[in-house]
Amino acid sequence: MQNVESFYNELTPILEKIKESPEAFLEGTEVSKVTLWRWTNGINRKYPDPHKLLSLLSKISGKDNVIEVADYFGGTISLFLKDSFPTFFQIGIKGPKIEELQNSIFQDFNTFMIFILCETESGASKEELIHTIASLAFKKIGLIPEEISADLINPYGSLVEAKIHDLVKMGVIDLEKDGRYHAKVKDIIFNVDTITRFFPEIISGFTRKSNVDMDLSGIFGYQQTIPLELAKEIKKDTKEFFLKCYSKMKDNKSKDGIPYQIINFSDKLFFKKNELGFMGAKL
């Protein structure tokens, strides 16, 4: 509790400066007037949603990435941001701009797929984007690649063109001289909200039994009861492995390479009764 109090002792004076005209500062952030009031007045004192706070602190500081925001404020606010977004600090890069970090532009899976293909070093052509989105849609209904003809794919052109238009209008991607669409911010590591929303569909959309271990795909699962400290060690090991792969891919990115993705997931497989709200209830 003392850490939380120290945190708000530093945060409250910053928020006090904007409470007289909050609309100007809250516009374009993820913070509502009610949330600002709760933070400023110490209602239900617990650490705030880091993404919401980051969007507001970015507006106040004029900095557009998490490391610069942390350096600007320092103290317990900086420590809170480092704990909330450790990957960007571990890698030692400035990280993506706040707008991309919050991933608020991804309203549906197709928009997300178009963005991540454009976010690679080689970007993507309109034809590649149309073919990918159409192929994923047909896989859902059981069609194999050999059964997907150009006549089936063509109707998806207008859908993909509309998604491209929206992303271009938002200033997220752009058509460059090579005739391919590129994201304006690259090398993004997505936050938990985006990963849990879209990555399961990516796995089911691209991973086929025939490809696993034989081609470029790999998916494995194993479970066991182990000591808590070992679970923490494995989490640390897998995260370090992910960062190692990230560094390899980032250092060897190529405009004529293939789009490739690595996903890391690990978690405990049970919930305590109180975690599910069962305490005090008859089971």
C-alpha positions as CSV (number, residue, x, y, z in Angstrom):
1,M,0.0,0.0,0.0
2,Q,2.9,2.3,0.8
3,N,4.1,1.9,-2.8
4,V,0.7,2.8,-4.1
5,E,0.5,5.9,-1.9
6,S,4.0,7.0,-3.0
7,F,2.9,6.5,-6.6
8,Y,-0.2,8.7,-6.2
9,N,1.8,11.3,-4.2
10,E,3.7,11.9,-7.4
11,L,0.8,11.5,-9.8
12,T,-1.8,13.6,-8.0
13,P,0.0,17.0,-8.4
14,I,0.4,16.3,-12.1
15,L,-3.3,15.6,-12.5
16,E,-4.2,18.6,-10.3
17,K,-2.7,20.9,-13.0
18,I,-5.2,19.7,-15.6
19,K,-8.4,19.3,-13.6
20,E,-9.6,22.8,-14.2
21,S,-9.8,22.3,-18.0
22,P,-9.8,18.5,-18.4
23,E,-11.5,18.3,-21.8
24,A,-8.4,19.7,-23.6
25,F,-6.2,17.1,-22.1
26,L,-8.5,14.1,-22.2
27,E,-9.4,14.5,-25.9
28,G,-7.6,11.8,-27.8
29,T,-6.7,9.8,-24.7
30,E,-8.4,6.7,-23.2
31,V,-9.2,8.5,-19.9
32,S,-12.7,9.8,-19.1
33,K,-13.6,12.7,-16.8
34,V,-14.8,10.2,-14.2
35,T,-11.6,8.2,-14.3
36,L,-9.6,11.4,-13.9
37,W,-11.7,12.4,-11.0
38,R,-11.2,9.0,-9.3
39,W,-7.4,9.2,-9.7
40,T,-7.2,12.8,-8.5
41,N,-9.4,12.2,-5.4
42,G,-8.0,8.9,-4.3
43,I,-11.2,6.8,-4.9
44,N,-10.4,3.1,-4.6
45,R,-6.7,3.6,-4.4
46,K,-5.0,1.0,-6.5
47,Y,-2.7,1.2,-9.5
48,P,-4.5,2.6,-12.6
49,D,-4.9,0.9,-15.9
50,P,-1.4,1.5,-17.4
51,H,-2.6,1.9,-21.0
52,K,-5.1,4.6,-20.0
53,L,-2.5,6.4,-17.8
54,L,0.1,6.2,-20.5
55,S,-2.2,7.8,-23.1
56,L,-2.8,10.7,-20.7
57,L,0.9,11.1,-19.6
58,S,1.9,11.1,-23.2
59,K,-0.5,14.0,-23.9
60,I,0.8,15.9,-20.9
61,S,4.5,15.4,-21.6
62,G,4.3,15.7,-25.4
63,K,6.3,12.4,-25.7
64,D,5.0,9.7,-28.0
65,N,6.6,6.5,-26.7
66,V,6.7,4.8,-23.3
67,I,10.4,5.1,-22.6
68,E,10.5,8.9,-23.2
69,V,7.3,9.3,-21.1
70,A,9.0,7.4,-18.2
71,D,12.2,9.5,-18.5
72,Y,10.1,12.7,-18.5
73,F,8.3,12.0,-15.2
74,G,10.9,9.8,-13.4
75,G,10.3,8.5,-9.9
76,T,7.6,6.0,-9.0
77,I,5.7,6.9,-12.2
78,S,8.7,5.7,-14.3
79,L,9.0,2.5,-12.2
80,F,5.2,1.9,-12.8
81,L,5.6,2.2,-16.5
82,K,8.7,0.0,-16.6
83,D,6.7,-2.7,-14.6
84,S,3.7,-2.3,-16.9
85,F,5.6,-2.4,-20.2
86,P,8.8,-4.4,-19.4
87,T,9.4,-5.7,-22.9
88,F,10.2,-2.3,-24.4
89,F,12.6,-1.4,-21.7
90,Q,14.3,-4.9,-21.8
91,I,14.9,-4.7,-25.5
92,G,16.2,-1.1,-25.1
93,I,14.3,0.4,-28.0
94,K,12.0,3.4,-27.8
95,G,9.0,1.4,-28.7
96,P,6.2,2.2,-31.0
97,K,4.2,5.4,-30.8
98,I,1.5,5.6,-28.2
99,E,-1.3,5.2,-30.8
100,E,0.1,1.9,-32.1
101,L,1.0,0.7,-28.6
102,Q,-2.6,0.9,-27.5
103,N,-3.7,-0.8,-30.7
104,S,-7.0,1.1,-30.8
105,I,-7.0,1.0,-34.6
106,F,-7.7,-2.7,-34.8
107,Q,-11.5,-3.0,-34.9
108,D,-11.6,-6.4,-36.5
109,F,-9.4,-9.4,-37.5
110,N,-9.1,-8.4,-41.2
111,T,-7.9,-4.9,-40.3
112,F,-5.3,-6.5,-37.9
113,M,-4.1,-8.9,-40.6
114,I,-3.7,-6.2,-43.2
115,F,-1.7,-4.1,-40.7
116,I,0.7,-6.8,-39.6
117,L,1.5,-7.7,-43.2
118,C,2.2,-4.1,-44.0
119,E,4.2,-3.8,-40.8
120,T,6.8,-6.3,-42.0
121,E,10.0,-5.0,-43.7
122,S,8.7,-5.9,-47.2
123,G,5.2,-4.6,-46.7
124,A,2.4,-6.0,-48.9
125,S,0.8,-5.4,-52.2
126,K,-2.9,-5.0,-52.5
127,E,-3.1,-8.3,-54.4
128,E,-1.3,-10.1,-51.6
129,L,-3.6,-8.6,-49.0
130,I,-6.7,-9.6,-50.9
131,H,-5.4,-13.1,-51.5
132,T,-4.5,-13.6,-47.8
133,I,-7.9,-12.3,-46.4
134,A,-9.9,-14.3,-48.9
135,S,-7.9,-17.5,-48.3
136,L,-8.4,-17.2,-44.6
137,A,-12.1,-16.8,-45.0
138,F,-12.4,-19.9,-47.3
139,K,-10.3,-22.0,-44.9
140,K,-12.9,-21.4,-42.2
141,I,-15.6,-23.1,-44.4
142,G,-13.3,-26.0,-45.2
143,L,-12.0,-25.2,-48.7
144,I,-8.4,-26.3,-49.4
145,P,-6.1,-24.0,-51.4
146,E,-6.5,-26.0,-54.6
147,E,-10.3,-25.3,-54.5
148,I,-9.8,-21.5,-54.2
149,S,-10.1,-19.9,-57.7
150,A,-9.5,-16.3,-58.8
151,D,-13.3,-16.0,-59.3
152,L,-13.8,-16.7,-55.6
153,I,-11.0,-14.4,-54.4
154,N,-11.9,-11.3,-56.6
155,P,-15.1,-10.4,-54.6
156,Y,-12.9,-9.8,-51.5
157,G,-11.2,-6.9,-53.3
158,S,-13.7,-4.3,-52.3
159,L,-13.6,-5.4,-48.7
160,V,-9.8,-5.2,-48.5
161,E,-9.6,-1.9,-50.4
162,A,-12.0,-0.4,-47.9
163,K,-9.8,-1.6,-45.0
164,I,-6.7,-0.2,-46.7
165,H,-8.4,3.1,-47.3
166,D,-9.3,3.4,-43.6
167,L,-5.7,2.6,-42.4
168,V,-4.3,5.1,-44.9
169,K,-6.8,7.8,-43.8
170,M,-5.8,7.2,-40.2
171,G,-2.1,7.7,-41.1
172,V,-1.2,4.2,-40.1
173,I,0.0,2.7,-43.5
174,D,0.9,4.3,-46.8
175,L,1.5,3.3,-50.4
176,E,5.2,3.7,-51.1
177,K,7.3,4.0,-54.3
178,D,7.8,0.2,-54.5
179,G,4.0,-0.1,-55.1
180,R,3.5,-1.8,-51.7
181,Y,1.8,-0.7,-48.6
182,H,4.0,-0.1,-45.5
183,A,3.1,0.6,-41.9
184,K,4.6,4.0,-40.8
185,V,5.7,2.4,-37.5
186,K,7.4,-1.0,-37.6
187,D,8.9,-3.6,-35.2
188,I,5.9,-3.5,-33.0
189,I,5.5,-6.0,-30.1
190,F,1.7,-6.1,-29.4
191,N,0.1,-5.7,-26.0
192,V,-1.9,-8.4,-24.2
193,D,-5.3,-7.1,-25.3
194,T,-4.4,-7.4,-29.0
195,I,-2.6,-10.8,-28.6
196,T,-5.6,-12.4,-26.9
197,R,-8.1,-10.9,-29.4
198,F,-6.4,-11.8,-32.6
199,F,-3.5,-14.3,-32.2
200,P,-5.8,-17.4,-31.6
201,E,-7.4,-16.7,-35.0
202,I,-4.0,-16.4,-36.6
203,I,-3.0,-19.8,-35.2
204,S,-6.1,-21.5,-36.3
205,G,-6.0,-19.7,-39.7
206,F,-2.5,-20.6,-40.7
207,T,-1.5,-23.7,-38.8
208,R,-2.3,-27.0,-40.5
209,K,-1.4,-30.5,-39.2
210,S,0.4,-31.3,-42.4
211,N,2.8,-28.3,-41.9
212,V,3.7,-28.7,-38.3
213,D,7.4,-29.9,-37.9
214,M,7.6,-30.5,-41.7
215,D,7.6,-26.9,-43.0
216,L,8.0,-23.6,-41.2
217,S,5.2,-24.1,-38.6
218,G,5.7,-25.3,-35.1
219,I,3.2,-25.8,-32.3
220,F,3.6,-27.9,-29.2
221,G,1.8,-28.3,-25.9
222,Y,2.8,-29.9,-22.6
223,Q,1.4,-29.6,-19.0
224,Q,2.6,-30.8,-15.6
225,T,2.4,-29.9,-12.0
226,I,5.7,-28.3,-11.0
227,P,7.0,-26.1,-8.1
228,L,6.0,-22.4,-8.2
229,E,9.6,-21.2,-8.5
230,L,10.2,-23.5,-11.5
231,A,7.1,-22.1,-13.2
232,K,8.6,-18.6,-12.7
233,E,11.9,-19.8,-14.1
234,I,10.3,-21.3,-17.2
235,K,8.3,-18.1,-17.8
236,K,11.6,-16.2,-17.6
237,D,13.4,-18.6,-20.0
238,T,10.6,-18.5,-22.6
239,K,10.5,-14.8,-22.5
240,E,14.2,-14.5,-23.0
241,F,13.9,-17.0,-25.9
242,F,11.2,-14.8,-27.5
243,L,13.4,-11.7,-27.1
244,K,16.3,-13.6,-28.7
245,C,14.2,-14.6,-31.7
246,Y,12.9,-11.0,-31.9
247,S,16.5,-9.7,-32.1
248,K,17.4,-12.2,-34.8
249,M,14.4,-11.3,-36.9
250,K,14.8,-7.6,-36.4
251,D,18.6,-7.7,-37.2
252,N,18.0,-9.8,-40.4
253,K,14.8,-8.3,-41.7
254,S,14.7,-8.3,-45.5
255,K,12.5,-6.7,-48.1
256,D,12.5,-9.9,-50.2
257,G,11.9,-12.2,-47.2
258,I,8.8,-14.1,-46.2
259,P,6.3,-12.9,-43.6
260,Y,7.0,-15.0,-40.4
261,Q,5.6,-14.8,-36.9
262,I,6.6,-16.2,-33.6
263,I,4.1,-16.4,-30.7
264,N,5.0,-17.2,-27.1
265,F,2.4,-18.4,-24.6
266,S,2.6,-19.9,-21.1
267,D,0.3,-19.8,-18.1
268,K,-1.0,-21.8,-15.1
269,L,-3.9,-24.1,-15.8
270,F,-6.1,-23.6,-12.7
271,F,-7.9,-20.9,-10.8
272,K,-8.3,-20.7,-7.1
273,K,-11.8,-20.5,-5.8
274,N,-11.5,-16.8,-4.8
275,E,-10.1,-16.0,-8.3
276,L,-13.5,-17.0,-9.8
277,G,-15.6,-15.4,-7.1
278,F,-16.6,-18.7,-5.4
279,M,-15.6,-17.7,-1.9
280,G,-18.7,-17.8,0.3
281,A,-20.8,-19.7,-2.2
282,K,-21.9,-23.3,-2.0
283,L,-20.3,-25.5,-4.5
